[in-house]
Amino acid sequence: MPEIPNTPRDLSAGVIAVLSGGPFDQTNPVEVRDRMDQLIRDVNSDPYVLANSGGKGLIFKLLPDWPYHIHQSEWPQICDKLKLLTASPLILVGHSNGGAAVIDLARCLQGAGKVVDLALTCDSVFTLNDNGDPYKVPSNIKVNLNSHVIPTAEWWLLPFPFGQPNQRETDQSLDGILNIGLPFAEGGAIAHRDAFYDLAGGDGTSGGYKYPELLLDATLAALRGDTAEQIFALARTSLQTLANEVRIAIDFETTNLKITLQPAGLAPAASSGLPAEVAEGLRQSMLEVERRRLGGLPKTKAASGH
């Protein structure tokens, strides 16, 4: 993790919102939901955040029934709440339909003049109440890290919807956007989970987490006021370590930089993902599956309050 500077920054009005996917919250793996909550706790236990927020940490309880992370269907209510707050700096994190809802939420806030300092979108899949294209990033998002699954031959073991690269809404550029392509050699549903879970550190170990905590580190960097270039450099280091550990070649693309992070010790090889035209055909086919999944199940909140 990068050295934390001592430069103070007022975080007393800062907000973090983490959005889960699925037709309702319990359809998400418990380890994903738990890690979303832990991400908020880890941000708010960071010494820099505590020192610059009067010991309170960032605001995260935005709706009464959701103590930590919030289900993606609530994004209009979150927007209403954030319009009443200063909410600066503002961090938005989402996985699956929650990734799409992060873009919806930012677009909703744009009309109120609200800036999103960092949007972390992990394998975004559309929601049924999108207010625009969930892969087109509005201009009020300063920095966007967007992970997306690249399906491999193993994807067929457990087919599941998957996301795609993002671009700017206004000019289709990648300014302030980093797309992270992940060709996990595992079933589609597991790969979809890991597009968030592995970037949050993966499984816990006695010394912490198995992989670098990119989502936490990027959030703390944004809260310190780091530039997009600094955050992307941090991401490149973390993703290279992930490539080495998982033994996959990770696609890394932003403005004027498109590279593949090869696992250390392996000869450079072509992507292990399926051909682009095959992958796009699968993605389109899975969109209808996702429409049925979202539309065919009741949307309820967990009895636990999640």
C-alpha positions as CSV (number, residue, x, y, z in Angstrom):
1,M,0.0,0.0,0.0
2,P,1.4,3.5,-0.8
3,E,2.8,5.7,1.9
4,I,0.0,7.9,3.3
5,P,1.0,11.6,3.2
6,N,0.3,13.9,6.2
7,T,-1.4,16.6,4.1
8,P,-4.8,17.2,5.8
9,R,-8.0,17.1,3.8
10,D,-11.5,17.8,5.2
11,L,-13.4,14.5,5.1
12,S,-16.0,15.4,7.6
13,A,-18.7,15.6,4.9
14,G,-17.4,12.6,3.0
15,V,-19.7,9.7,2.0
16,I,-19.2,6.1,0.8
17,A,-22.0,4.0,-0.7
18,V,-21.5,0.4,-1.7
19,L,-24.2,-1.2,-3.8
20,S,-24.9,-5.0,-4.1
21,G,-26.5,-6.6,-7.2
22,G,-29.1,-9.2,-7.9
23,P,-32.9,-9.0,-7.8
24,F,-32.6,-8.8,-4.0
25,D,-29.7,-8.7,-1.6
26,Q,-29.7,-12.4,-0.5
27,T,-29.0,-13.5,-4.1
28,N,-25.5,-12.3,-3.7
29,P,-22.9,-14.6,-2.2
30,V,-22.6,-14.1,1.6
31,E,-18.8,-13.5,1.2
32,V,-19.5,-10.7,-1.2
33,R,-22.0,-9.0,1.1
34,D,-19.7,-9.4,4.0
35,R,-16.7,-8.0,2.1
36,M,-18.8,-5.0,1.1
37,D,-19.5,-4.2,4.7
38,Q,-15.9,-4.9,5.7
39,L,-14.7,-2.5,3.0
40,I,-16.7,0.3,4.6
41,R,-15.4,-0.6,8.0
42,D,-11.8,-0.7,6.7
43,V,-12.1,2.7,5.1
44,N,-13.5,4.2,8.3
45,S,-10.8,2.6,10.5
46,D,-8.0,4.0,8.4
47,P,-5.9,6.5,10.5
48,Y,-5.9,9.1,7.7
49,V,-9.7,9.0,7.4
50,L,-10.2,9.2,11.1
51,A,-7.7,12.0,11.5
52,N,-9.4,14.1,8.8
53,S,-13.0,13.4,9.7
54,G,-13.0,14.3,13.4
55,G,-12.8,10.6,14.3
56,K,-16.1,9.8,12.7
57,G,-15.1,8.3,9.4
58,L,-17.2,8.7,6.2
59,I,-21.0,8.8,6.2
60,F,-22.4,5.4,5.0
61,K,-25.8,4.8,6.6
62,L,-27.9,6.6,4.0
63,L,-31.2,4.6,4.3
64,P,-32.6,3.4,7.6
65,D,-33.0,-0.3,6.7
66,W,-29.4,-0.7,5.3
67,P,-26.7,-0.4,8.0
68,Y,-23.7,-0.9,5.6
69,H,-24.0,-1.8,1.9
70,I,-27.2,-1.1,0.1
71,H,-29.1,-3.1,-2.6
72,Q,-28.9,-1.7,-6.1
73,S,-32.7,-1.2,-6.4
74,E,-32.4,1.6,-3.8
75,W,-30.3,3.9,-6.0
76,P,-33.1,6.5,-6.6
77,Q,-33.6,6.7,-2.8
78,I,-29.9,7.1,-2.3
79,C,-29.9,9.9,-4.8
80,D,-32.6,11.7,-3.0
81,K,-30.7,11.4,0.3
82,L,-27.3,12.5,-1.2
83,K,-29.0,15.6,-2.7
84,L,-29.6,16.7,0.9
85,L,-26.0,16.3,1.9
86,T,-22.8,18.0,1.0
87,A,-21.4,14.6,0.2
88,S,-17.8,15.6,-0.6
89,P,-15.7,13.7,-1.2
90,L,-18.1,11.0,-2.5
91,I,-17.1,7.4,-3.2
92,L,-19.5,5.0,-5.0
93,V,-18.8,1.2,-5.2
94,G,-20.9,-1.4,-6.9
95,H,-20.9,-5.0,-8.1
96,S,-23.0,-6.6,-10.9
97,N,-26.3,-4.8,-11.1
98,G,-24.9,-2.6,-8.3
99,G,-22.1,-1.5,-10.7
100,A,-24.7,-0.3,-13.2
101,A,-26.6,1.3,-10.3
102,V,-23.5,3.3,-9.4
103,I,-23.6,4.9,-12.9
104,D,-27.4,5.5,-12.6
105,L,-26.8,7.1,-9.2
106,A,-24.0,9.4,-10.6
107,R,-26.2,10.4,-13.5
108,C,-29.0,11.2,-11.1
109,L,-26.7,13.3,-9.0
110,Q,-25.2,15.2,-12.0
111,G,-28.3,17.4,-12.3
112,A,-27.8,18.5,-8.7
113,G,-24.2,19.5,-9.4
114,K,-22.8,16.6,-7.3
115,V,-19.3,15.3,-8.1
116,V,-18.3,11.6,-7.6
117,D,-14.6,11.5,-6.7
118,L,-14.3,7.8,-7.3
119,A,-16.6,5.1,-8.8
120,L,-15.6,1.5,-8.5
121,T,-17.7,-0.6,-10.9
122,C,-17.1,-4.3,-10.8
123,D,-18.5,-6.5,-13.7
124,S,-21.5,-4.2,-14.1
125,V,-24.7,-5.8,-15.4
126,F,-27.7,-3.6,-16.2
127,T,-30.6,-3.0,-13.8
128,L,-34.3,-2.8,-14.7
129,N,-34.5,0.9,-13.7
130,D,-31.4,2.2,-15.5
131,N,-31.6,5.9,-16.4
132,G,-29.2,5.5,-19.3
133,D,-26.5,3.3,-20.6
134,P,-24.7,1.7,-17.6
135,Y,-21.4,1.5,-19.5
136,K,-21.3,5.3,-20.4
137,V,-19.7,7.2,-17.5
138,P,-21.1,10.7,-16.9
139,S,-18.8,13.7,-16.6
140,N,-19.4,14.2,-12.9
141,I,-17.5,11.0,-12.1
142,K,-13.8,12.1,-11.8
143,V,-12.2,8.6,-11.7
144,N,-13.7,5.2,-12.6
145,L,-12.0,1.8,-12.1
146,N,-14.1,-0.7,-14.0
147,S,-13.4,-4.4,-13.8
148,H,-15.1,-6.8,-16.3
149,V,-15.0,-10.5,-16.8
150,I,-13.5,-11.8,-20.1
151,P,-15.1,-15.2,-20.6
152,T,-12.8,-18.2,-21.0
153,A,-13.5,-21.8,-21.9
154,E,-14.1,-22.5,-18.2
155,W,-16.9,-19.9,-18.2
156,W,-19.2,-22.6,-19.6
157,L,-19.0,-24.6,-16.4
158,L,-21.3,-22.1,-14.7
159,P,-22.6,-19.6,-17.3
160,F,-23.5,-16.2,-15.9
161,P,-24.0,-12.6,-17.2
162,F,-20.8,-10.4,-17.4
163,G,-19.9,-6.8,-17.9
164,Q,-17.9,-4.9,-20.5
165,P,-15.5,-1.9,-20.7
166,N,-16.8,1.6,-19.8
167,Q,-16.3,4.8,-21.8
168,R,-17.2,8.5,-21.3
169,E,-20.8,9.4,-22.0
170,T,-20.0,12.6,-23.9
171,D,-17.1,11.6,-26.2
172,Q,-16.6,7.9,-25.8
173,S,-13.1,8.5,-24.5
174,L,-11.4,6.8,-21.6
175,D,-10.4,10.0,-19.8
176,G,-10.4,9.2,-16.1
177,I,-11.4,5.6,-16.7
178,L,-9.4,2.4,-16.2
179,N,-10.9,-0.8,-17.7
180,I,-9.7,-4.0,-16.1
181,G,-10.3,-7.2,-18.1
182,L,-10.2,-10.4,-16.1
183,P,-10.0,-13.7,-17.9
184,F,-10.5,-15.9,-14.9
185,A,-10.2,-19.6,-15.6
186,E,-13.4,-20.5,-13.7
187,G,-17.1,-20.8,-14.2
188,G,-18.9,-17.7,-15.2
189,A,-20.7,-17.1,-11.8
190,I,-17.5,-17.5,-9.9
191,A,-15.6,-15.2,-12.3
192,H,-18.4,-12.7,-11.8
193,R,-18.1,-12.9,-8.1
194,D,-14.3,-12.6,-8.2
195,A,-14.4,-9.4,-10.4
196,F,-15.3,-7.8,-7.1
197,Y,-14.1,-10.3,-4.4
198,D,-10.6,-10.7,-5.7
199,L,-10.1,-7.0,-6.2
200,A,-11.2,-6.6,-2.5
201,G,-8.5,-9.0,-1.4
202,G,-10.0,-12.5,-2.0
203,D,-10.1,-15.0,0.8
204,G,-8.9,-14.0,4.3
205,T,-5.7,-15.4,5.7
206,S,-4.0,-15.2,9.0
207,G,-2.0,-12.2,7.8
208,G,-4.9,-10.4,6.0
209,Y,-6.2,-11.2,2.6
210,K,-4.8,-13.4,-0.2
211,Y,-4.6,-10.7,-2.8
212,P,-3.9,-6.9,-2.8
213,E,-6.9,-4.8,-1.5
214,L,-7.2,-2.7,-4.7
215,L,-10.7,-1.4,-3.9
216,L,-9.6,-0.2,-0.4
217,D,-6.3,1.2,-1.6
218,A,-7.9,3.1,-4.5
219,T,-10.6,4.5,-2.2
220,L,-8.0,5.8,0.3
221,A,-6.0,7.2,-2.5
222,A,-9.0,9.1,-3.8
223,L,-9.8,10.4,-0.3
224,R,-6.2,11.7,0.0
225,G,-6.8,13.6,-3.2
226,D,-4.6,11.5,-5.5
227,T,-4.9,12.1,-9.3
228,A,-6.4,9.6,-11.7
229,E,-2.9,8.8,-12.9
230,Q,-1.7,8.1,-9.4
231,I,-4.7,5.9,-8.7
232,F,-4.1,4.0,-12.0
233,A,-0.4,3.5,-11.2
234,L,-1.5,2.0,-7.8
235,A,-3.9,-0.2,-9.6
236,R,-1.3,-1.4,-12.1
237,T,0.9,-2.5,-9.2
238,S,-1.9,-4.4,-7.5
239,L,-3.2,-6.0,-10.6
240,Q,0.3,-7.2,-11.6
241,T,0.5,-9.0,-8.2
242,L,-3.0,-10.4,-8.9
243,A,-1.9,-11.6,-12.3
244,N,1.1,-13.3,-10.8
245,E,-0.9,-15.0,-8.1
246,V,-3.9,-16.1,-10.2
247,R,-1.8,-16.9,-13.3
248,I,-3.9,-14.9,-15.7
249,A,-3.0,-12.1,-18.1
250,I,-5.0,-9.0,-17.1
251,D,-6.1,-6.4,-19.7
252,F,-5.4,-2.8,-18.5
253,E,-6.7,0.1,-20.6
254,T,-7.0,3.8,-20.1
255,T,-6.3,6.9,-22.2
256,N,-3.1,6.4,-24.3
257,L,-2.3,3.1,-22.5
258,K,-3.5,-0.4,-23.4
259,I,-1.4,-3.2,-22.1
260,T,-1.7,-6.8,-20.9
261,L,-0.2,-7.6,-17.5
262,Q,1.4,-11.0,-17.9
263,P,2.0,-13.3,-15.0
264,A,5.6,-13.2,-13.9
265,G,7.7,-16.1,-15.0
266,L,5.5,-17.0,-18.0
267,A,6.2,-16.2,-21.6
268,P,3.9,-13.5,-23.0
269,A,0.8,-15.2,-24.5
270,A,-2.3,-14.2,-26.3
271,S,-5.4,-13.6,-24.1
272,S,-6.9,-16.8,-22.7
273,G,-10.4,-15.3,-23.3
274,L,-12.8,-16.5,-25.9
275,P,-12.7,-14.7,-29.3
276,A,-14.2,-11.3,-29.1
277,E,-17.1,-12.1,-31.4
278,V,-17.9,-15.2,-29.4
279,A,-17.7,-13.3,-26.1
280,E,-20.0,-10.6,-27.4
281,G,-22.5,-13.1,-28.6
282,L,-22.5,-14.8,-25.1
283,R,-22.9,-11.4,-23.4
284,Q,-25.9,-10.5,-25.5
285,S,-27.5,-13.9,-24.9
286,M,-27.0,-13.6,-21.1
287,L,-28.8,-10.2,-21.1
288,E,-32.1,-11.9,-21.6
289,V,-31.3,-14.3,-18.8
290,E,-30.6,-11.4,-16.6
291,R,-33.8,-9.7,-17.5
292,R,-35.7,-12.8,-16.4
293,R,-33.7,-13.1,-13.3
294,L,-34.3,-9.5,-12.2
295,G,-37.9,-9.4,-13.3
296,G,-39.1,-12.8,-12.1
297,L,-38.1,-12.7,-8.4
298,P,-39.6,-10.6,-5.6
299,K,-37.5,-7.7,-4.4
300,T,-37.4,-7.9,-0.7
301,K,-34.9,-6.8,2.0
302,A,-33.1,-9.3,4.2
303,A,-34.6,-9.9,7.6
304,S,-31.2,-9.1,9.0
305,G,-31.5,-5.5,7.8
306,H,-29.2,-5.9,4.8
